[in-house]
Amino acid sequence: MSPFGPGPGPGPRPLMRAAMVGGTAYVAGRAGAKAGAAKAQQQRQEEQPQQEPAAEPQAAAPTTEEKLAQIETLKRLLDEGALTQSEFDLQKQKLLAEL
């Protein structure tokens, strides 16, 4: 008689069944662990955008001197022909409105 074939008595069938159940449990456990890790990573990513807006107020607004320097740069670009008069006026108005 073959140890793995059908035969009388308890034989290897219970062992094969146990191996199948154990292998299935192992695969299911690994899949669950991967799903848990993916969920944890997703939660971390969702938390990060909430922390980033706090960093924005740290950026300093341009000072008056910096805005005036930008207007001077715009004037130089206008004189060189890189900007039209209307483009210069629009950008100048935006900078002056921020003062």
C-alpha positions in Angstrom: 0.0 0.0 0.0 1.1 3.5 -0.8 1.4 5.9 2.2 -0.3 8.6 0.3 -3.0 6.7 -1.5 -6.4 5.6 -0.4 -6.3 2.8 2.0 -7.7 1.4 5.1 -7.1 3.0 8.4 -6.3 6.5 9.5 -3.2 6.7 7.3 -1.8 10.0 6.0 -5.1 11.7 5.0 -5.5 13.5 8.3 -1.9 14.7 8.0 -2.5 16.0 4.5 -5.7 17.7 5.7 -3.8 19.3 8.6 -1.1 20.4 6.1 -3.7 22.0 3.9 -5.5 23.8 6.7 -2.1 24.9 8.2 -1.0 26.2 4.8 -4.2 28.1 4.2 -4.0 29.6 7.7 -0.4 30.7 7.0 -1.4 32.4 3.7 -4.4 34.1 5.3 -2.3 35.3 8.1 0.3 36.9 5.7 -2.5 38.5 3.7 -4.0 39.9 6.9 -0.6 41.3 7.9 -0.1 43.0 4.5 -3.6 44.5 4.7 -2.9 45.8 8.2 0.4 47.3 7.1 -1.3 49.0 4.1 -4.0 50.4 6.3 -1.5 51.7 8.8 0.5 53.4 6.0 -2.7 54.9 4.6 -3.5 56.4 8.0 -0.1 57.9 8.3 -0.5 59.5 4.8 -3.9 60.9 5.9 -2.3 62.4 9.0 0.6 64.1 7.1 -1.5 66.6 5.1 -3.0 67.8 8.4 0.5 68.6 9.7 1.7 70.4 6.6 -0.5 73.5 6.8 1.1 74.3 10.1 4.4 74.8 8.2 2.9 77.4 5.8 2.7 80.3 8.4 6.4 80.0 9.0 7.1 81.3 5.5 7.7 85.1 5.9 5.7 87.5 3.8 7.8 89.7 1.5 8.8 92.9 3.2 8.1 96.4 1.8 11.7 96.6 0.6 11.4 93.2 -1.2 8.2 94.3 -2.9 9.9 97.6 -4.0 12.8 95.6 -5.3 10.4 93.4 -7.3 8.8 96.5 -8.8 12.2 97.8 -9.8 12.9 94.4 -11.4 9.6 94.7 -13.3 10.5 98.2 -14.5 13.9 96.9 -15.7 12.1 94.1 -17.6 9.7 96.7 -19.1 12.6 98.9 -20.2 14.3 95.9 -21.8 11.1 94.9 -23.7 10.5 91.7 -21.9 7.2 93.0 -20.5 4.5 95.1 -22.1 3.2 98.2 -20.3 -0.1 96.5 -19.4 1.8 93.5 -17.9 4.0 95.8 -15.9 1.0 97.8 -14.7 -0.9 94.7 -13.6 2.0 93.2 -11.7 2.8 96.6 -10.1 -0.8 97.0 -8.9 -0.7 93.5 -7.4 2.5 94.3 -5.5 1.2 97.7 -4.3 -2.1 96.1 -3.1 -0.2 93.8 -0.9 1.6 96.7 0.9 
